[in-house]
Amino acid sequence: MYKKLVGALYIMNIVSQAIFTLLLPILVGLGISWLLVTYLSAPSFIYVILIMLGVLSGLYSMVRFVLSAMAAYERLEKEQTESKKTNKTGNNNG
């Protein structure tokens, strides 16, 4: 029960960080484009350019984060499996 809860919380953490990693560059692009249009009288198409750059960089960052998080999760599971095997063989020898 405890391990399932910790696993579920770990997955929820990864999902929330992935969403944050995706949305933050989009919001930064929107904010910068709003500042440029409002205060520097930049053309309105700057919204499209900076939001698209935000989407692309957000997707790239999210995919990179999820892949690294999944690799870390697999490594953790492998270490736990190996420690269980070591404990079983260690108990038989003792």
N, C-alpha and C positions, 0 to 999 in steps of 0.2 A: 504493500500500500504506500509506504513512504517513498520508495524508489519511483513508483509511478507518478506520485505527486511532484517530486523533484524533476522528473523528466518532462512532465507537462509544463511546469513553470519555466524550465530551460527553453522549451520550444516556444512558449509564449514570449519569452525575452527575446529570442532570435527574431520572431515575427515582428514584434514592436520596434526593435532596432532596425530591421529591414525597411519597415514602412517609414520610419523617421529618416533613414538614409536616402530613401527615394524622394520624400517630400521636401526636405530641407533645401536642396539645390534649386528646386522649382520655385519655392517661396523666395529664395534669395534673388533669383533672376527676375521674378515679378517685382520685388521691392526695388531693385536697382533700375529696372526699366521705368517704373513709376517715377522714381527720383529724376531720371534723365529727361523724361517727357515733361514733368511738372516744372522742374527748376532750370533745366538747360534748353528747353523747347526743342528737344530732339524729335525726329519724326516718329509717328505712332507705330510704324512697323518694327521698331526696336523691341516692342513687347513680344512679337512673334519670335524674333531672333533669340532674345535672351531666355524666353521660356523654353524654346526648343533646346537650347544649350543646357538648360537646367534639367530638362527631361532626359536628355542623353547622358549627362554626367550622373544624374540620379540613378538611372538604370544600371550604368556601369558600376557605380559604387555599391548598389544593392546586390548585384550579381556577385561581385567580388567578396562582399561581406558574407553572403549566404554560403558561398563555396568554402570560405575559410572556416566559418562556424560549423558546417557539416563535417569538414575534415577534422576539426578539433573534437567534435562529438564522436566520430568514429574512432579516433585515437583514444579517447577516454573509455569507450566501451571495450576496446581491445585491451587496454591496461587492466580494466576490471576483470575481464575474462581470464587474462593471464594470471592475475593475482589469485583468482578462485582456484585455478589449476594448481598453482604453487602451494596454496594452503591445503588442498586435498592431498597432494603428494607428500607434503611436509608432515601431515598428521599421520599418514600411513607409516612413515619411516620412524616416527617418534614413539 
